[in-house]
Each structure stands twice: as C-alpha cells, then as structure tokens.
C-alpha cells in the first residue's frame, strides 16, 4: 500500500491539540471553556492528514465541499439528539441523559460554541473511520455471492426503526436512551439500501464487514477521546445513566461506552440519508464498502 506525504494541516492539528492541552492545564480560562471545539478541530485536521497519507486523497485536500456538507449535517443531527435529550426543550430542568456545566453565559457566544463543537462530531468520526477502513484487509480476496434481502424485511426494519426512534418522545424515561442511538439507524440504514445508497445492510448482504468494523472502532476511539478530553475541560458535560451509572471511566459510566458503537453507525446512516437528499448518485464502488465518505458521480 503506497504512502503519501503527510500534509501541513496535520501538523497544525497536532500543534493545536498539544497547545490546547498545555494551556488548559496551565489554567488559561478561555481555552478551558472553549477546549472541546478547539481540541476537536485539531483532531479533525490531524486525522485528515493521516487519511491523505494513507489514501492520497482526503476531505480537506480533495473534497472540501463534502467536508462542509458533513459539518452542516453534523450540526443539524446533533441538535436533533439535543431535542431527544430535552424533549420538553422549552424548560431547562428536563435534560434526561447528559447535562452541560460551565458554559459561556452569553447566549449568542454559547450558540457559537455549541455549533462549533457539534460541527466536529461527524468529521471526527468519519475521518477516523476512513483511516481505519483504508488500513483494514481488503474484501476482494474471496469474492462471495451476495444475499438478496427480501424487500418486505427491509420495510419491516424501517417500521421497527421508526417506532424505536419515535418512542422516546412519547415515553419520557432515562431507560430509553438505547433507542436514541439505535432507532434512527434501524430506520434509515435499510431505507438507504432500498434507495440504492450505501448502507451497512447492503454491506452485510454482500458479506462485507470492513465499513461496519471501521465505523464501530472509530466510534469507540472517538468516544474514549470525547470523554477523556471532556473530563478536564471547564465547559463540560455529565451524565445520568440508569445502567450501573456509578461505575465510571471519566464522566461516562463504563457501560455507556458500548453506545458509541451504534452511535457511529447511526451518525453515518443519518449522513448518507441527508446526502441522498441533495441529489446525484454515489459512485458504484462504495456499495462494496470502499469508502466512508460519499463521492458522487
């Protein structure tokens, strides 16, 4: 596998991460309160350069418009998750699962902080997964015959996913958090497959595991880093998790880390669905799990 030049923005990202850590522990208040968006911007820059080094192309070098789309979809989708977390969002005392502390008091600057941080979530996941995906063993050494999934089964999954995605809005309970990270995936992934777009459902029918493995591992890696960096930040989040919530690694109850696996899959299914609404078609090679990020014909 050829290796390409490590791009300069990767060094900028690495310096940003290290400088943010140093200034945070030195007690620099501004960095402490804006640590999450700063450090994750550095991480995205660093991972993009790693992707380019491995593939010879990356979002920031080869597909900046797609990176902008991913950032916008990331912001929109995380506000959807915030709505799940606070289903009666016009009141401030009903956040169910995660709770923010130490935020910027100015509401306009606070919104900038929210959107900046939210804009890094999908790029961080997908850059990490793209890098992992490119490094995993290729699937083509043993061609296998695809399994034809019955369309009624896919439609049944869509219905089950729709029920699971809607239920937390009607039954307000801390116990339903797994549905937040699974319902939309079960709804949208088979729907993406039915519409001819990349989907884990289609990958598994073709006995392709690489994209699934890359996304799940990326979710776990980013999850650990989210919780590690969050633990030291001045503006941070804490959790209410009813499943063994007292056994923690950083602020996250240990069992909660399992949620990062379906979370990554759900984010990707949301992105693919949102991307499909913009028109065109994905390149055919992506149906065989050759990429995480969508390239269009």
N, C-alpha and C positions, 0 to 999 in steps of 0.2 A: 504494500500500500504506500503510494508516494506521500511525502510530507511537503507542505508548502510553507512559505515564510510566515512567521508569527507577526501579525500586523501591529502597528504602533499603538492603536487604540487599546490593545490588550494590555500593554504596559501602563497606559493611562488608567485603565480599570484596576489593575493591581495596585498601583500607587494610591488610587482613591480609596480602596479597601483598607490598606495599611495606614494611610494618613487618618482616615475616619476612626479607626481603632485607637491610634495613638492619641488623637485629640479627645476622643471620648473618655479614655482613662486618665487623661490629663485634666479633666474637669471642664472642658470647653462646652459651655451651655448650649450654644447654637447647634453645634454638631450633635450633642447629646439628644436634643429634641427633634432634630431632623435626620437622625442617624439611619433610620430604616430606608428612606428613599435614597439617601446618599450612597450607602454601602451596597444596596442592591443595583443601583445604576452602575457602580464599579464592577459588580459581579457580572452583569449583562455584557458590559464591554469586554471583560476578560474572557468570558465563555465564547463570545462571538469570535474573538481572535483564535481561540482553541479550535472552534468549528472550522474556521478558514484554514488553519494549519493542517487539519485532517482531511478536509474535503476540497479545498481550493476555491470554495465559494461560501458565502455566509450572508446573513440578513443585512448587516451593516455595510458590507462591501458590495454585494451583488444584488440586493433586493430591498432597498431602503423603504420603498413604498409598502411592501408587505410588512416590514417591521412597524411602520406607523399604523397599519391596519390592526396588527396584533396588539399594539399598545392600546388602541381605542377600544377594541373588543375586550381587552383585559379590564379596563376601567369600567365599562358597562356591565360586564359579568360580575365583577366583584361588588358593584352596587346592588346587583340582584341578590348576591349572598348576604349583603348587609340587610336587605329587606327581609330575607329569611330569618336572620338573627334578631331582628327587631320587627316582628310582624305588625305591631301597632306603633309604627315608626314615629308618629306624631307625639308619643310620650317617651320620656328619656329613661324610664326605670324598668323597661321590659326587655332589655338585651338578654337573650337566652343563654348563649354559649360562650361568646367572647366579649370582653369589656375593655375599653380603652381608658388609659390614665395618662396624665402628664401632657395632654395635647395643647397645641397652640391656642391661646384664648381668643385671638381674633378670628371670627368665623370665616372670613374670606381667605386668610392665610391658612387656616385649618383645612379648608376645602382644597386649596392647592396642595397641601401636604397629603391629604387623602388620595387625590387623583394621581399625584406623582408616585406615591407608593404603590397604588393599585396598578399603575401602568407598567410596573416592573414585574408583576407576578407571572403573566403568561410568557413574556420573553425569557425570563429566568428559567422557567420550566422547559420551554421548547428548545432553547439553546443547549441546555444540559442534555435533554433527550436526543437532540440532533447529534451532539458529540458522542454520546453513548451508542446511538444507533449506527453511526458510521464505523464504530470500532468493534461492534459485535460481529460474530461469524456470519457470513452470507448464507442465505437460504437456498441458493440455487444449486448446491452440490447434489441434492437429491430431489429432483422435480417430483412433485406429488400431484395427484389428481384432486381438484377442488371438490368440496362437498357442496351440493346445491341446497341452500337453505330454503325451506318452504316459505313462500311469502306470507301465508297465514301466521306462521310462527313469528316472523318479523313484525307483523302488525300487532300480534298479541303482546310482544315485548314493548312496543310503543305504547299500548294501552296501559300495561302494568307500570311503565315508567311515568306516564302522565299522572296516574293515581298516586304513585310514590312522591312525585315532585309537588303535587298539589296538597297532599295531606298535611304537611307541617303548617300550612296557612290556616287550616281549619281546626286542627288539634294542636293547641299551643302547649308543647311539652319539651323539656330538656332531653327526654329519652329518644326523641325522633331525629336527632342530629345525623345518624347514618343516612337517612333519606335525603338530606341536603346534598350529600356527596355522592349519592348513587342514583337518585331518581332521574335527574336530568340526563345522566349518561345512558341509562336504560331506555329513556325516551328518545334521545337524539341519535345515538350511535346506529341502531337499526334503521332509523329514518334516513340517516346519511347513506347507509348501504342501499336502501331502496331507491334512493335518488341518484345512485351512481357515483357518489363521492367517497373518499377514503373513510374507512371505518374499521374498528377493531373486529366487529362482527365479520366483515368480509375477510380480514386477515386470517382469522381463526378458521373460516370455511376453507381457506387455501392452505391451512396448516402452516401459517407464518406467525411466528411468535416474537420476532425481533422488535417491532414497533411497540407491542404491548410491554415487553420487558424493559425497553428503553424508557418509556413513559413512567412505568411504575417505579423504576430505580431513580429516575430523575425526581419524581415526587418525594421519595424518601430522602434523597440528598438535599434537595431544597428545603424540605420540611425540617430537617435537622439544623440547617443553617438559619432558617427563619427563626426557629426557637432559640438557637444559640445567640444570634445577634440581638434578638428581641430582649433577651434576659438582661442585657447590660444597658439597653437604651433608656433614656429618660422618658421619652414618649413611647409607651409600650402597651401590650395587651395581656390580659389574664383570662383564665378560662373557668367556666362552670361545666364540668363533665360528670355525669352521674355514674359512669362506669369506672370504678376504682380511681376516683379523682384525686385521692390523697397520695398516690404513688406517682411522683413526677420526675421528669427529666427536664430541667429548666422550668418554664412555666407550664409546659404541656404535660398533662397526665400521660404516662407511658403508653397506655392503650390507645390514646389519641393518635399516636404516630401511624397506626395502621390506616387511619383515614386518609393519609397523604397518598396512598396508592390509588384508590378510586378517585380521589380529588384530581390527580394529574390526568387520568383518563377522561373525567368529566370536563375539565378545562379544555382538553383537546377536542372533544366532541362538540362543545359549545363553539369553539373557534372554527371548526370545519363547517358547522351549520351556518354560522354567521357569514363565513367566507363564501358559502354557496349562494347566499342571497345577493351577492354583488355581481353575479353573472359569470360567464365563461365556463370553462371546464378544467378540472385538474389534469395534469399530464398523466398518461396511462400508467407509467411506471410506478406511480405512487400507490396504485391499488395492490402492489406486491410489497408494500412496506419499505420502500427505498428512502423515504423521507418523512420528516415530521411536519415541516412547514410546507404549505401549499404553493406549488408553482402552477401557473395557468398556461394553457395553450394559446 
